[in-house]
Amino acid sequence: MRVLLVEDQPALLKALRQGLEEEGFAVDVAPDGEEADQKARTSPYDVIVLDIMLPKIDGLTLLKRWRESGMTSHVLMLTAKGTLDDRVHGLDLGADDYLTKPFELDELLARIRALVRRGHMVKNPLIHVKDLTLDTASRQVTRAGVKIHLTPREYALLEFLAFHCGRVVTRTMIWEHLYDEYDENTSNVVDVYIRYLRNKIDKGFDPPLILTKWGEGYMLRGDDDTAPAVAPAKAKA
């Protein structure tokens, strides 16, 4: 999933970015309010981690502007302030969650994962698709009881497909949610990772779960997906 991290302390920004990327998140960063505003209005972020005390435009002003303009990205506020009034003010302006510095990275990751699930209206951290199970908390995957090792990017792609189970997602949708501003946009990178996933998720199992809708995109098979127009891609030698 794609996250915008807005923080003006360089050391903290670097550490948080590294921690998020190691968990498979695509991370864009902004060190001040102006850059954050520009990025938030031009890219579809699943979660924005927003510090309150920022140069140029403070976090609360940004949040107020974003909500007034109809922006729906989930926002998790970060601040050194910890009083009840500060938390209430941020939540009243439209923040979805609130974390007071200092905090542990594991707690931040758990809160981001919860917001991602909320954005896709998924309450249970366990997602079941036929005999495939994704644990969105531990990021572990099994099929027919067999544990499957995925790289962070492979897992992120599978999770995105699972959140849209039974619905087609386009290559553009995948790119916008799984790749950050520094990734090189090559024409076949999504297809390459779909192939990687098929080799791990579908090879040796039945039925195939990762389907291709020709000319549209990809989907994870839902319970009622039997239409002949949707079929797995041809295997490559």
GROMACS elastic network, one bead per residue, 0.5 to 0.9 nm:
[ bonds ]
;  ai    aj funct       b0    kb
    1    24     6  0.77106   500
    1    25     6  0.52419   500
    1    26     6  0.60123   500
    1    27     6  0.85396   500
    1    45     6  0.79789   500
    1    46     6  0.63337   500
    1    47     6  0.82658   500
    1   116     6  0.76684   500
    1   156     6  0.64280   500
    1   157     6  0.83862   500
    1   159     6  0.86705   500
    1   160     6  0.74458   500
    1   176     6  0.89570   500
    1   177     6  0.52788   500
    1   178     6  0.51553   500
    1   179     6  0.80875   500
    2    25     6  0.58908   500
    2    27     6  0.59143   500
    2    28     6  0.77479   500
    2    44     6  0.78913   500
    2    45     6  0.53446   500
    2    46     6  0.55473   500
    2    47     6  0.69386   500
    2    48     6  0.87959   500
    2   176     6  0.76080   500
    2   178     6  0.56327   500
    2   179     6  0.68757   500
    2   180     6  0.68881   500
    3    20     6  0.86039   500
    3    25     6  0.67908   500
    3    26     6  0.61226   500
    3    28     6  0.63099   500
    3    29     6  0.84081   500
    3    45     6  0.55881   500
    3    46     6  0.60133   500
    3    47     6  0.50321   500
    3    48     6  0.56676   500
    3    49     6  0.73038   500
    3   112     6  0.88517   500
    3   177     6  0.86082   500
    3   180     6  0.84129   500
    4    26     6  0.85908   500
    4    27     6  0.58908   500
    4    29     6  0.56450   500
    4    30     6  0.74678   500
    4    36     6  0.78995   500
    4    39     6  0.80727   500
    4    40     6  0.74998   500
    4    45     6  0.65002   500
    4    46     6  0.83465   500
    4    47     6  0.65758   500
    4    49     6  0.61413   500
    4    50     6  0.80795   500
    5    13     6  0.75373   500
    5    16     6  0.81604   500
    5    17     6  0.73942   500
    5    27     6  0.68858   500
    5    28     6  0.61780   500
    5    30     6  0.63140   500
    5    31     6  0.84714   500
    5    36     6  0.83871   500
    5    47     6  0.86401   500
    5    48     6  0.60824   500
    5    50     6  0.64472   500
    5    51     6  0.85132   500
    6    13     6  0.77762   500
    6    28     6  0.86244   500
    6    29     6  0.58408   500
    6    31     6  0.58407   500
    6    32     6  0.69150   500
    6    33     6  0.77193   500
    6    35     6  0.88565   500
    6    36     6  0.63895   500
    6    48     6  0.74918   500
    6    49     6  0.59629   500
    6    51     6  0.59823   500
    6    54     6  0.83865   500
    6    59     6  0.87073   500
    7    10     6  0.75838   500
    7    12     6  0.75219   500
    7    13     6  0.57271   500
    7    29     6  0.77666   500
    7    30     6  0.65510   500
    7    31     6  0.51814   500
    7    32     6  0.69432   500
    7    33     6  0.89547   500
    7    49     6  0.82242   500
    7    50     6  0.67936   500
    7    51     6  0.55092   500
    7    52     6  0.85982   500
    7    53     6  0.83957   500
    7    54     6  0.71100   500
    7    78     6  0.85366   500
    8    11     6  0.89927   500
    8    12     6  0.82290   500
    8    13     6  0.70898   500
    8    30     6  0.76962   500
    8    32     6  0.59876   500
    8    51     6  0.79124   500
    8    53     6  0.80593   500
    8    54     6  0.61110   500
    8    55     6  0.73153   500
    9    12     6  0.54885   500
    9    13     6  0.59724   500
    9    14     6  0.86203   500
    9    31     6  0.74994   500
   10    13     6  0.50109   500
   10    14     6  0.60710   500
   10    15     6  0.85888   500
   10    31     6  0.77424   500
   11    14     6  0.52261   500
   11    15     6  0.62249   500
   11    16     6  0.86389   500
   12    15     6  0.50995   500
   12    16     6  0.60073   500
   12    17     6  0.83598   500
   13    16     6  0.53274   500
   13    17     6  0.60101   500
   13    18     6  0.85633   500
   13    29     6  0.77752   500
   13    30     6  0.87944   500
   13    31     6  0.79883   500
   14    17     6  0.52012   500
   14    18     6  0.61719   500
   14    19     6  0.86455   500
   15    18     6  0.52212   500
   15    19     6  0.62075   500
   15    20     6  0.86782   500
   16    19     6  0.50678   500
   16    20     6  0.61108   500
   16    21     6  0.85120   500
   16   105     6  0.74188   500
   17    20     6  0.52098   500
   17    21     6  0.60741   500
   17    22     6  0.85395   500
   17    27     6  0.65598   500
   17    28     6  0.82608   500
   17    29     6  0.77617   500
   18    21     6  0.51812   500
   18    22     6  0.61079   500
   18    23     6  0.87245   500
   18    27     6  0.89425   500
   19    22     6  0.52375   500
   19    23     6  0.65638   500
   19   105     6  0.72898   500
   19   109     6  0.86001   500
   20    23     6  0.51805   500
   20    24     6  0.66576   500
   20    25     6  0.55141   500
   20    26     6  0.77715   500
   20    27     6  0.71295   500
   20   105     6  0.87200   500
   20   109     6  0.73184   500
   21    24     6  0.50254   500
   21    26     6  0.62556   500
   21    27     6  0.65889   500
   21   152     6  0.84088   500
   22    25     6  0.73761   500
   22   152     6  0.72297   500
   23   109     6  0.83343   500
   23   139     6  0.87366   500
   23   152     6  0.61702   500
   23   153     6  0.88521   500
   24   151     6  0.80411   500
   24   153     6  0.55025   500
   24   154     6  0.85186   500
   24   155     6  0.75101   500
   24   156     6  0.62265   500
   24   178     6  0.86980   500
   25   152     6  0.78952   500
   25   153     6  0.79297   500
   25   156     6  0.73563   500
   25   178     6  0.71832   500
   25   179     6  0.83341   500
   25   180     6  0.87080   500
   26   153     6  0.88005   500
   26   177     6  0.75964   500
   26   178     6  0.55963   500
   26   179     6  0.52164   500
   26   181     6  0.85304   500
   27   179     6  0.79125   500
   27   180     6  0.55758   500
   27   181     6  0.79755   500
   28    39     6  0.84644   500
   28   180     6  0.58030   500
   28   181     6  0.62706   500
   28   182     6  0.82060   500
   29    35     6  0.87719   500
   29    36     6  0.77514   500
   29    39     6  0.88408   500
   30    33     6  0.74976   500
   30    34     6  0.84366   500
   30    35     6  0.56250   500
   30    36     6  0.51704   500
   30    37     6  0.89057   500
   30    39     6  0.80474   500
   31    34     6  0.87565   500
   31    35     6  0.71519   500
   31    36     6  0.74858   500
   31    54     6  0.76863   500
   31    55     6  0.79242   500
   32    35     6  0.57598   500
   32    36     6  0.62667   500
   32    37     6  0.87771   500
   32    54     6  0.55086   500
   32    55     6  0.50970   500
   32    56     6  0.63079   500
   32    57     6  0.70268   500
   32    58     6  0.81450   500
   33    37     6  0.60344   500
   33    38     6  0.86520   500
   33    54     6  0.59706   500
   33    55     6  0.61401   500
   33    56     6  0.55905   500
   33    58     6  0.60076   500
   33    59     6  0.68199   500
   33    61     6  0.89853   500
   33    62     6  0.70491   500
   34    37     6  0.51583   500
   34    38     6  0.63544   500
   34    39     6  0.87639   500
   34    55     6  0.82519   500
   34    56     6  0.62432   500
   34    57     6  0.61210   500
   34    62     6  0.88272   500
   35    38     6  0.51688   500
   35    39     6  0.62233   500
   35    40     6  0.85062   500
   36    39     6  0.52531   500
   36    40     6  0.59276   500
   36    41     6  0.85289   500
   36    50     6  0.87727   500
   36    62     6  0.84280   500
   37    40     6  0.52083   500
   37    41     6  0.62118   500
   37    42     6  0.87592   500
   37    57     6  0.86916   500
   37    62     6  0.68807   500
   37    66     6  0.82923   500
   38    41     6  0.54632   500
   38    42     6  0.64870   500
   38    43     6  0.89269   500
   39    42     6  0.52464   500
   39    43     6  0.60771   500
   40    43     6  0.57590   500
   40    44     6  0.72535   500
   40    45     6  0.71304   500
   40    48     6  0.80754   500
   40    66     6  0.84824   500
   40    71     6  0.86601   500
   40    73     6  0.86276   500
   41    44     6  0.78851   500
   41    66     6  0.83101   500
   41    71     6  0.80204   500
   43   176     6  0.74069   500
   44    73     6  0.74279   500
   44   176     6  0.67680   500
   44   177     6  0.71279   500
   45    48     6  0.66232   500
   45    73     6  0.60127   500
   45    74     6  0.81031   500
   45   176     6  0.82471   500
   45   177     6  0.69830   500
   46    73     6  0.57029   500
   46    74     6  0.63957   500
   46    75     6  0.88419   500
   46   115     6  0.81187   500
   46   116     6  0.62828   500
   46   119     6  0.73422   500
   46   177     6  0.72965   500
   47    73     6  0.58068   500
   47    75     6  0.57599   500
   47    76     6  0.72596   500
   47   112     6  0.69065   500
   47   115     6  0.70670   500
   47   116     6  0.69441   500
   47   119     6  0.88826   500
   48    73     6  0.68386   500
   48    74     6  0.61706   500
   48    76     6  0.61877   500
   48    77     6  0.83189   500
   49    74     6  0.85984   500
   49    75     6  0.59487   500
   49    77     6  0.60081   500
   49    78     6  0.68973   500
   49   112     6  0.84922   500
   50    59     6  0.62669   500
   50    60     6  0.88929   500
   50    63     6  0.86000   500
   50    75     6  0.67668   500
   50    76     6  0.60456   500
   50    78     6  0.56891   500
   50    79     6  0.84326   500
   51    54     6  0.66346   500
   51    58     6  0.80877   500
   51    59     6  0.58113   500
   51    60     6  0.87031   500
   51    76     6  0.85071   500
   51    77     6  0.57370   500
   51    79     6  0.55758   500
   51    80     6  0.87495   500
   52    58     6  0.57494   500
   52    60     6  0.59724   500
   52    61     6  0.87773   500
   52    77     6  0.67677   500
   52    78     6  0.62426   500
   52    79     6  0.55195   500
   52    80     6  0.83864   500
   52    81     6  0.88012   500
   52    90     6  0.89725   500
   53    57     6  0.86135   500
   53    58     6  0.55661   500
   53    59     6  0.62771   500
   53    60     6  0.85460   500
   53    78     6  0.87573   500
   53    79     6  0.70143   500
   53    80     6  0.83955   500
   54    57     6  0.61886   500
   54    59     6  0.63012   500
   55    58     6  0.64776   500
   57    60     6  0.85285   500
   57    61     6  0.66748   500
   57    62     6  0.67104   500
   58    61     6  0.55377   500
   58    62     6  0.63799   500
   58    63     6  0.88307   500
   59    62     6  0.50389   500
   59    63     6  0.61224   500
   59    64     6  0.86355   500
   59    77     6  0.79944   500
   59    78     6  0.89761   500
   60    63     6  0.50483   500
   60    64     6  0.61724   500
   60    65     6  0.86344   500
   60    77     6  0.88036   500
   60    89     6  0.85712   500
   60    90     6  0.66464   500
   60    93     6  0.75294   500
   61    64     6  0.51731   500
   61    65     6  0.62544   500
   61    66     6  0.86354   500
   62    65     6  0.51776   500
   62    66     6  0.61042   500
   62    67     6  0.86575   500
   63    66     6  0.51103   500
   63    67     6  0.61857   500
   63    68     6  0.85071   500
   63    75     6  0.80109   500
   63    90     6  0.82880   500
   63    93     6  0.67463   500
   63    94     6  0.69477   500
   63    95     6  0.72992   500
   64    67     6  0.53897   500
   64    68     6  0.61239   500
   64    69     6  0.86510   500
   64    93     6  0.57370   500
   64    94     6  0.72638   500
   65    68     6  0.51305   500
   65    69     6  0.61902   500
   65    70     6  0.87620   500
   65    71     6  0.87654   500
   66    69     6  0.51860   500
   66    70     6  0.64141   500
   66    71     6  0.52349   500
   66    72     6  0.81257   500
   67    70     6  0.50635   500
   67    71     6  0.53493   500
   67    72     6  0.71459   500
   67    93     6  0.76676   500
   67    94     6  0.65679   500
   68    71     6  0.75472   500
   71    74     6  0.89125   500
   72    75     6  0.87093   500
   73   119     6  0.82249   500
   74    94     6  0.89385   500
   74    95     6  0.73102   500
   74    96     6  0.59394   500
   74    97     6  0.83670   500
   74   115     6  0.66133   500
   74   116     6  0.79948   500
   74   118     6  0.88825   500
   74   119     6  0.73921   500
   75    94     6  0.78942   500
   75    95     6  0.52338   500
   75    96     6  0.53957   500
   75    97     6  0.67318   500
   75    98     6  0.85750   500
   75   115     6  0.85429   500
   76    95     6  0.61850   500
   76    96     6  0.58445   500
   76    98     6  0.54746   500
   76    99     6  0.72269   500
   76   111     6  0.82389   500
   76   112     6  0.77740   500
   76   115     6  0.85407   500
   77    87     6  0.88751   500
   77    90     6  0.74511   500
   77    91     6  0.88376   500
   77    95     6  0.66267   500
   77    96     6  0.79816   500
   77    97     6  0.62954   500
   77    99     6  0.61041   500
   77   100     6  0.81966   500
   78    81     6  0.86733   500
   78    98     6  0.62728   500
   78    99     6  0.51555   500
   78   100     6  0.58299   500
   78   101     6  0.68120   500
   79    82     6  0.73318   500
   79    98     6  0.81445   500
   79    99     6  0.68045   500
   79   100     6  0.51874   500
   79   101     6  0.57688   500
   79   102     6  0.86722   500
   80    99     6  0.88330   500
   80   100     6  0.56585   500
   80   102     6  0.72469   500
   81    86     6  0.68048   500
   81    87     6  0.83811   500
   81   100     6  0.65729   500
   81   101     6  0.76192   500
   82    85     6  0.84320   500
   82    86     6  0.66817   500
   82    87     6  0.70632   500
   82    99     6  0.86095   500
   82   100     6  0.58536   500
   82   101     6  0.80884   500
   83    86     6  0.54022   500
   83    87     6  0.65691   500
   83    88     6  0.87836   500
   84    87     6  0.52088   500
   84    88     6  0.60988   500
   84    89     6  0.85561   500
   85    88     6  0.51346   500
   85    89     6  0.60448   500
   85    90     6  0.86411   500
   86    89     6  0.51969   500
   86    90     6  0.62988   500
   86    91     6  0.86855   500
   87    90     6  0.52905   500
   87    91     6  0.62089   500
   87    92     6  0.85364   500
   87    98     6  0.68096   500
   87    99     6  0.89118   500
   88    91     6  0.51558   500
   88    92     6  0.59601   500
   88    93     6  0.85858   500
   89    92     6  0.51116   500
   89    93     6  0.62858   500
   89    94     6  0.89184   500
   89    95     6  0.89936   500
   90    93     6  0.52224   500
   90    94     6  0.66914   500
   90    95     6  0.56742   500
   90    96     6  0.87961   500
   90    97     6  0.87330   500
   90    98     6  0.78623   500
   91    94     6  0.52350   500
   91    96     6  0.65734   500
   91    97     6  0.72079   500
   91    98     6  0.77611   500
   92    95     6  0.70966   500
   95    98     6  0.72942   500
   96   115     6  0.78276   500
   97   111     6  0.77998   500
   97   115     6  0.83223   500
   99   102     6  0.85732   500
   99   103     6  0.73127   500
   99   107     6  0.88339   500
   99   108     6  0.76525   500
   99   111     6  0.89298   500
  100   103     6  0.65556   500
  101   104     6  0.88013   500
  103   106     6  0.85911   500
  103   107     6  0.71283   500
  103   108     6  0.74630   500
  104   107     6  0.54504   500
  104   108     6  0.66617   500
  104   109     6  0.89050   500
  105   108     6  0.50850   500
  105   109     6  0.61640   500
  105   110     6  0.86005   500
  106   109     6  0.51083   500
  106   110     6  0.61447   500
  106   111     6  0.86466   500
  107   110     6  0.50761   500
  107   111     6  0.61839   500
  107   112     6  0.86017   500
  108   111     6  0.51835   500
  108   112     6  0.61804   500
  108   113     6  0.86339   500
  109   112     6  0.51060   500
  109   113     6  0.61239   500
  109   114     6  0.85745   500
  110   113     6  0.51519   500
  110   114     6  0.61954   500
  110   115     6  0.87228   500
  110   137     6  0.71842   500
  111   114     6  0.50484   500
  111   115     6  0.62734   500
  111   116     6  0.86834   500
  112   115     6  0.50835   500
  112   116     6  0.61918   500
  112   117     6  0.86746   500
  113   116     6  0.50513   500
  113   117     6  0.62672   500
  113   118     6  0.85950   500
  113   125     6  0.89825   500
  113   136     6  0.73970   500
  113   137     6  0.72145   500
  114   117     6  0.51597   500
  114   118     6  0.61544   500
  114   119     6  0.86362   500
  114   122     6  0.89360   500
  114   123     6  0.82065   500
  114   125     6  0.82736   500
  114   136     6  0.89898   500
  114   137     6  0.85935   500
  115   119     6  0.60920   500
  115   120     6  0.87307   500
  116   119     6  0.50776   500
  116   120     6  0.65859   500
  116   121     6  0.86525   500
  116   122     6  0.85205   500
  117   120     6  0.52175   500
  117   121     6  0.60170   500
  117   123     6  0.64129   500
  117   124     6  0.82383   500
  117   125     6  0.77320   500
  117   136     6  0.85212   500
  117   163     6  0.80552   500
  118   122     6  0.57332   500
  118   123     6  0.66182   500
  119   122     6  0.76258   500
  120   123     6  0.88085   500
  120   163     6  0.62079   500
  120   164     6  0.80084   500
  121   163     6  0.85339   500
  122   125     6  0.75084   500
  122   127     6  0.83882   500
  122   163     6  0.75123   500
  123   126     6  0.87050   500
  124   127     6  0.69095   500
  124   136     6  0.87384   500
  125   134     6  0.80299   500
  125   135     6  0.58635   500
  125   136     6  0.51344   500
  125   137     6  0.60149   500
  126   133     6  0.67522   500
  126   134     6  0.56653   500
  126   136     6  0.62022   500
  126   137     6  0.79519   500
  127   132     6  0.81336   500
  127   133     6  0.56298   500
  127   134     6  0.50717   500
  127   135     6  0.65199   500
  127   136     6  0.75275   500
  127   159     6  0.88510   500
  127   162     6  0.73527   500
  127   163     6  0.83834   500
  128   131     6  0.70070   500
  128   132     6  0.57205   500
  128   134     6  0.65668   500
  128   135     6  0.89328   500
  128   162     6  0.85291   500
  129   132     6  0.50346   500
  129   133     6  0.64077   500
  129   134     6  0.84655   500
  129   162     6  0.76068   500
  129   165     6  0.78333   500
  129   209     6  0.83393   500
  129   220     6  0.81926   500
  129   221     6  0.76680   500
  129   222     6  0.70198   500
  129   223     6  0.77823   500
  130   133     6  0.80654   500
  130   143     6  0.87688   500
  130   144     6  0.89085   500
  130   209     6  0.85441   500
  130   221     6  0.86057   500
  130   222     6  0.80303   500
  130   223     6  0.72162   500
  131   142     6  0.81329   500
  131   143     6  0.54556   500
  131   144     6  0.51040   500
  131   145     6  0.78602   500
  132   141     6  0.73655   500
  132   142     6  0.58239   500
  132   144     6  0.65193   500
  132   145     6  0.82384   500
  132   201     6  0.83238   500
  132   209     6  0.87508   500
  133   140     6  0.82321   500
  133   141     6  0.56965   500
  133   142     6  0.53079   500
  133   143     6  0.62645   500
  133   144     6  0.84800   500
  133   145     6  0.85663   500
  134   137     6  0.88378   500
  134   138     6  0.87583   500
  134   139     6  0.67835   500
  134   140     6  0.59993   500
  134   142     6  0.67913   500
  134   143     6  0.89100   500
  134   158     6  0.87108   500
  134   159     6  0.74629   500
  134   162     6  0.83368   500
  135   138     6  0.56237   500
  135   139     6  0.52064   500
  135   140     6  0.52562   500
  135   141     6  0.63789   500
  135   142     6  0.87539   500
  136   140     6  0.71943   500
  136   141     6  0.87982   500
  136   159     6  0.77595   500
  137   140     6  0.80472   500
  138   141     6  0.89328   500
  139   152     6  0.87244   500
  139   155     6  0.73075   500
  139   156     6  0.89846   500
  139   159     6  0.89026   500
  140   147     6  0.76303   500
  140   148     6  0.76211   500
  140   149     6  0.76778   500
  140   150     6  0.82656   500
  140   155     6  0.84427   500
  141   146     6  0.83979   500
  141   147     6  0.59887   500
  141   148     6  0.55233   500
  141   149     6  0.71770   500
  141   150     6  0.78466   500
  141   155     6  0.82448   500
  142   145     6  0.55658   500
  142   146     6  0.50930   500
  142   148     6  0.54220   500
  142   149     6  0.86125   500
  142   201     6  0.87445   500
  143   146     6  0.51583   500
  143   147     6  0.66399   500
  143   148     6  0.71811   500
  143   201     6  0.72882   500
  143   205     6  0.82514   500
  144   147     6  0.85548   500
  144   205     6  0.83117   500
  148   200     6  0.69476   500
  148   201     6  0.75172   500
  149   155     6  0.87944   500
  149   200     6  0.80450   500
  150   153     6  0.78239   500
  150   154     6  0.55799   500
  150   155     6  0.55773   500
  150   197     6  0.80895   500
  150   200     6  0.79418   500
  151   154     6  0.51153   500
  151   155     6  0.60917   500
  151   156     6  0.85570   500
  152   155     6  0.51473   500
  152   156     6  0.61396   500
  152   157     6  0.87282   500
  153   156     6  0.50004   500
  153   157     6  0.62577   500
  153   158     6  0.86553   500
  153   178     6  0.77659   500
  153   193     6  0.82336   500
  154   157     6  0.52134   500
  154   158     6  0.62550   500
  154   159     6  0.86092   500
  154   193     6  0.66179   500
  154   194     6  0.82085   500
  154   196     6  0.74969   500
  154   197     6  0.63928   500
  155   158     6  0.50777   500
  155   159     6  0.60125   500
  155   160     6  0.84930   500
  155   197     6  0.85262   500
  156   159     6  0.51279   500
  156   160     6  0.61400   500
  156   161     6  0.86691   500
  156   178     6  0.69365   500
  157   160     6  0.51173   500
  157   161     6  0.62894   500
  157   162     6  0.85988   500
  157   174     6  0.74691   500
  157   178     6  0.70466   500
  157   190     6  0.89812   500
  157   193     6  0.78844   500
  157   194     6  0.80019   500
  157   197     6  0.83707   500
  158   161     6  0.50882   500
  158   162     6  0.60712   500
  158   163     6  0.86429   500
  158   194     6  0.87365   500
  158   197     6  0.74653   500
  158   220     6  0.83640   500
  159   163     6  0.61228   500
  159   164     6  0.86674   500
  160   163     6  0.51818   500
  160   164     6  0.65723   500
  160   165     6  0.86505   500
  160   169     6  0.89012   500
  160   174     6  0.77037   500
  160   177     6  0.82948   500
  160   178     6  0.83994   500
  161   164     6  0.51672   500
  161   165     6  0.59338   500
  161   166     6  0.86979   500
  161   167     6  0.83734   500
  161   168     6  0.84913   500
  161   169     6  0.73938   500
  161   174     6  0.87394   500
  161   210     6  0.85422   500
  161   218     6  0.79988   500
  161   219     6  0.61003   500
  161   220     6  0.56372   500
  162   166     6  0.84003   500
  162   219     6  0.83521   500
  162   220     6  0.62521   500
  162   221     6  0.89407   500
  164   167     6  0.54328   500
  164   168     6  0.74060   500
  164   169     6  0.73786   500
  164   219     6  0.74265   500
  164   220     6  0.74203   500
  165   168     6  0.81219   500
  165   219     6  0.65947   500
  165   220     6  0.50597   500
  165   221     6  0.63524   500
  165   222     6  0.56517   500
  166   219     6  0.62606   500
  166   220     6  0.58110   500
  166   221     6  0.53175   500
  166   223     6  0.76300   500
  166   224     6  0.80188   500
  166   225     6  0.68624   500
  167   218     6  0.82588   500
  167   219     6  0.57381   500
  167   220     6  0.73254   500
  167   221     6  0.81872   500
  167   222     6  0.79575   500
  168   211     6  0.89343   500
  168   212     6  0.83941   500
  168   213     6  0.72376   500
  168   216     6  0.72598   500
  168   217     6  0.59869   500
  168   218     6  0.53638   500
  168   220     6  0.79350   500
  169   172     6  0.81668   500
  169   173     6  0.61837   500
  169   174     6  0.69188   500
  169   216     6  0.76407   500
  169   217     6  0.54881   500
  169   218     6  0.54660   500
  169   219     6  0.60832   500
  170   173     6  0.51632   500
  170   174     6  0.64025   500
  170   175     6  0.86499   500
  170   216     6  0.58943   500
  170   218     6  0.64539   500
  170   219     6  0.87767   500
  171   174     6  0.51038   500
  171   175     6  0.60961   500
  171   176     6  0.86145   500
  171   190     6  0.65532   500
  171   191     6  0.83148   500
  171   216     6  0.80631   500
  171   217     6  0.58651   500
  171   218     6  0.77330   500
  172   175     6  0.50510   500
  172   176     6  0.60851   500
  172   177     6  0.86569   500
  172   217     6  0.88650   500
  173   176     6  0.52552   500
  173   177     6  0.63192   500
  173   178     6  0.85502   500
  174   177     6  0.54335   500
  174   178     6  0.59131   500
  174   179     6  0.80179   500
  174   190     6  0.74055   500
  175   178     6  0.54407   500
  175   179     6  0.55319   500
  175   180     6  0.85388   500
  175   185     6  0.83375   500
  175   189     6  0.89614   500
  175   190     6  0.72642   500
  176   179     6  0.61470   500
  176   180     6  0.77970   500
  177   180     6  0.80832   500
  179   182     6  0.79727   500
  179   183     6  0.60992   500
  179   184     6  0.88326   500
  179   185     6  0.87403   500
  180   183     6  0.56671   500
  181   184     6  0.82906   500
  182   185     6  0.89225   500
  183   186     6  0.89237   500
  185   188     6  0.86566   500
  185   189     6  0.75420   500
  186   189     6  0.56853   500
  186   190     6  0.85255   500
  187   190     6  0.77625   500
  187   191     6  0.84737   500
  188   191     6  0.51616   500
  188   192     6  0.61350   500
  188   193     6  0.88301   500
  189   192     6  0.50457   500
  189   193     6  0.64365   500
  189   194     6  0.86929   500
  190   193     6  0.52924   500
  190   194     6  0.61966   500
  190   195     6  0.86674   500
  191   194     6  0.50070   500
  191   195     6  0.62210   500
  191   196     6  0.86968   500
  192   195     6  0.51500   500
  192   196     6  0.63668   500
  192   197     6  0.88026   500
  193   197     6  0.61532   500
  193   198     6  0.85464   500
  194   197     6  0.50870   500
  194   198     6  0.61727   500
  194   199     6  0.87082   500
  194   210     6  0.80627   500
  194   218     6  0.85127   500
  195   198     6  0.50705   500
  195   199     6  0.62958   500
  195   200     6  0.88475   500
  195   233     6  0.88754   500
  195   235     6  0.86211   500
  195   236     6  0.88152   500
  196   199     6  0.53169   500
  196   200     6  0.66772   500
  196   201     6  0.87301   500
  197   200     6  0.52187   500
  197   201     6  0.57324   500
  197   202     6  0.77246   500
  197   210     6  0.82212   500
  198   201     6  0.51438   500
  198   203     6  0.63911   500
  198   208     6  0.82197   500
  198   209     6  0.83487   500
  198   210     6  0.66363   500
  199   202     6  0.60467   500
  199   203     6  0.50976   500
  199   204     6  0.86556   500
  200   203     6  0.60298   500
  200   204     6  0.86446   500
  201   204     6  0.83512   500
  201   205     6  0.75679   500
  201   208     6  0.81381   500
  201   209     6  0.76824   500
  201   210     6  0.80677   500
  202   205     6  0.52532   500
  202   206     6  0.70423   500
  202   207     6  0.75507   500
  202   208     6  0.51514   500
  202   209     6  0.64175   500
  202   210     6  0.72973   500
  203   206     6  0.82490   500
  203   208     6  0.78939   500
  205   208     6  0.68079   500
  206   209     6  0.80549   500
  208   211     6  0.73154   500
  208   221     6  0.79499   500
  208   231     6  0.89351   500
  208   232     6  0.70005   500
  209   219     6  0.82204   500
  209   220     6  0.55278   500
  209   222     6  0.82391   500
  209   232     6  0.81139   500
  210   218     6  0.71469   500
  210   219     6  0.59740   500
  210   221     6  0.62490   500
  210   231     6  0.86172   500
  210   232     6  0.65385   500
  210   233     6  0.87066   500
  211   217     6  0.87346   500
  211   218     6  0.57111   500
  211   219     6  0.53067   500
  211   220     6  0.60927   500
  211   221     6  0.65180   500
  211   230     6  0.63597   500
  211   231     6  0.53257   500
  211   233     6  0.69047   500
  212   215     6  0.86859   500
  212   216     6  0.80275   500
  212   217     6  0.60640   500
  212   219     6  0.64479   500
  212   220     6  0.88766   500
  212   229     6  0.89872   500
  212   230     6  0.59515   500
  212   231     6  0.54863   500
  212   232     6  0.52883   500
  212   233     6  0.58162   500
  213   216     6  0.55155   500
  213   217     6  0.54336   500
  213   218     6  0.58183   500
  213   219     6  0.75182   500
  213   229     6  0.68387   500
  213   231     6  0.66349   500
  213   232     6  0.82445   500
  213   233     6  0.87831   500
  214   217     6  0.65767   500
  214   218     6  0.83051   500
  214   229     6  0.79809   500
  214   230     6  0.74470   500
  214   231     6  0.82999   500
  214   233     6  0.87712   500
  219   222     6  0.85577   500
  219   230     6  0.88587   500
  221   224     6  0.79264   500
  221   225     6  0.58143   500
  221   226     6  0.85729   500
  222   225     6  0.53117   500
  222   226     6  0.88366   500
  223   226     6  0.85255   500
  224   227     6  0.85001   500
  225   228     6  0.89419   500
  225   230     6  0.79986   500
  226   229     6  0.86580   500
  226   230     6  0.76322   500
  226   231     6  0.88757   500
  227   230     6  0.58412   500
  227   231     6  0.82101   500
  228   231     6  0.65235   500
  231   234     6  0.88760   500
  232   235     6  0.85875   500
  233   236     6  0.88528   500
